[in-house]
Amino acid sequence: MALINPEITDEALTAAVDTVAGLITSFGGEISLIKRDTPWGRRRLAYPIQRFRDATYVLYQFMATPSSISPIERDLKLDEQVIRYLLVRQDAPEAPEEVTSDGPESTEPPVVESSVEPSGSEGETDTTVATDNEVEETEPESESE
């Protein structure tokens, strides 16, 4: 996300957005989204930044190598049209779990209970794991000598 100087014209704003996008791609980044309209766009700041009370918010989503982040940040600091920026690492979304047709579909996650109880000899434990659908008990392993 970058906050762009609010005093520039629309043509200069487009050029500033393209400059930042070019900066990202020049260091090997691949831009997937540039959003400068709703809900972003020109907004009132909570506090003045570099004598500005307003700024144009532009959201960039891009993929880049970790080694290219430092040069991108350096050039964003040097760009006079960018009054503030924030780079955040976004983790990849997790794949949805597959739903089996064995039982009724439930929106509640399974309840998992785990307990460890020591048995008669040292080093051996009995572990019981219970879920909504099944109960699984493991036998302690016997040591063969």
N, C-alpha and C positions, 0 to 999 in steps of 0.2 A: 504494500500500500504506500502510496506517495501523496503528500499534500503539495499541491502546486500553487504558486503565487497567484492570488486572485485578481491582481491588477493587469494581467496580460489579456490581450484580445482573444477572440475565439480561434482565429487562425494561428496565433502564437501558442494557444493552449493545445491545439491539435499537433503542432510542431513539437511542443514539450513532451506530450504523451508519446509521440513517435520517437523522440530522442531517447527517452527512458526505455522504450521497447527495443530500440536498436542497440542500446547499451547492454541489455540483458542478452540479446541474441549474439552480440559480438563476443561475449565471453562464453559462448557455448550453451546458453539457456534456450529452452524451447517454451514459448508462451502459449498457454492454452486458453486464456481469457484476459481481456482488458475490459473493465467495466467502469465507466465514468458517469453514467446516468443514474436513474432511480435504483436504489435508495441513496446512492452516493451523490456526486455532483458538488455544487457549491453549497457549503454549510457554514454556520457560525461556529467558531472555535470556543471551547470552554474557557480558555485563557489566551492572551496574545502570544504569538510566536513570531519573533523577528518583526515586531511592530504591526503585524497583520492580525485582524480580528476575524476574518473570513479566510477560507481556503477552498480549493477545488480538490475533492477526494478522488483518487483514481486507484482502482484495485487491479493488480496484476496477479494472475496465477501462472506460475511457470515452473519448469523442471530444470534444475541445474546441478552440476557436480559441486560437492562441498568446497573444493578448491577455488571455484569461480565466485563464491559469495564475497570474499574479501575485496577483490577488485571492483565488483559491482557496488558494494557499499562505499568504497573510496570515491568512485566517480559520482555516486548520488550525493555525497557530501560536498563535492566540488561544483555540482550543478546549481547555479544561482536561482533557477526557476523552481527547484524542489526545496520547499522550506522545512519539510520533515518527511521521514520515511520510516517504515517498519517492515523488516523481513522476518517472516515466521515460517518455521518448518512445519509442513502439514503431513502427517503420517498417512499412508495409503489406507483407504477404507477397508475394513475387514470383509471378507466374503461372507455372505449370509449362509447360515447353517442349512443343511438339507433336511427337509421334513419327510419323515417316513410315514407310510400309510398303515403302520401296525396298530395304532391306537387313535383315540380322538385327539384332535389338535387342541393344544392348550396354549394360551398366551403367557402363562406363568412359567418362569424358568424352573427346572427341576431343583428340588431341595437336596443338597448333598450334606450328609453327616459323616464325620469320620472320627473314629476313636481308636486309640492305641492302648492296649492293656498288656502289662508284662505277664509272661507265663512263668512256669515253675523254674526254668533255668535261665541263666544270664544270656543276653544277646539275642534272644528269640522274642518276637512279639506277634500277637494276633491283631490283624487289622480288619475292621468291618467298615464297609462303605455302603450306605443306604441311599437310594434315590426314590423318587415317587413310583417308578415302574418296576424296580427290581432290587433285590438285596444280594450282595456278593460277599462271601466270607472266604478268607484265605487261611490255609493251614500253615502253621509254623514249619519252617524247613528243619529237618533233622540233620545234624552234622555226622557224616560218616568218617571214621578214622581208621 
